[in-house]
Amino acid sequence: MKRLLQLACIALICLSAAAPVAAQATTASHDRRIAITFDDLPWASLDPTTPRPAQGTVPPRITAEYARLLQAIEGAGTPAVGFVNSARLLVGGQPQADRTAMLDAWLDAGLELGNHTATHADLHAVGVQAYADDILACDRVLRPLLARRGHEPQWFRHPYLRTGHTLEDKAAMDVFLATHGYRIAPVTVTSSDWIWAAAYARALDSGDAATQAKLRAQYVPYLLRRVNYFEHRSIRLLGYALPQVMLLHANALNADTYPDFVAGLRARGYRFVSLDEALRDPAYRRADEFTGALGTSWIHRWAIAAGRSWKFYSGEPTSPKWVIDLAGVPTDSE
Ligand SMILES: [Zn+2]
């Protein structure tokens, strides 16, 4: 018993001695930075492959939601890169002025645009040649849009974060992208924001204000937990808090929660930086040799390359079942 008490005391002393150090390590000693990116511009629900006739002009609800997103980003004062699927601008093969105007408004707000392929192509499904053609199709829309402001496209984001199912494909795409002046925009903070957004769209459709509020209230802590998770994985793998790159989608839920999300991260000591600044961190020079289909974080890709055991990846925050059920997506999508 005495021995047990001694051990307990030693443990308490150790804990009390370690606690201030641990607190310091999590609050003060890390330079927390994050770059925000939005995929599927101009709007995720504008179909890039088979535009419906009803989507000739942008529905007023989408116009209003898009305006709210832009206002939220501008109000928060954060940099952001939006990744465009140029086929979302088309109806019947023709670019629509109101959809192009959405991208102009993005640039007018001082935000950046990047290439996300024309049709949201899946490299693993279509192969290198068709994928390259789809990137060029988007480039033909993006380049003149940026040229009017004296800029050139420089960012590319892989749809589904699928970067090639063989090392040969990856190498071929790397050369292709570099030849056309593109830098790959990796993602370190992934989430299932699109599942939450699908649930939110349903609640908006049905006019269910209580569910909308519940989704907003639970979504922001979920996103913050995701950032926290990848911050800790970064510290575990690299020894420091990497400047993170977060992927969100252009949708109503993010439009309605972005100010709260930004406030939550600022309260945790995060600063919002450009994608260019984040990628200056040397970790982003690590090779990405991941060839799987899962759109996983680059931190996990580096961890796989470093041979980390399954324990490294455990504890990833998931979405609640009620959200997945409301979204109407298969439960294995998480
Ligand atoms: Zn996408």
Residues whose N, C-alpha, C, O or C-beta is under 5 A from the ligand:
A	BS01	ZN	D39 D40 P159 Y160
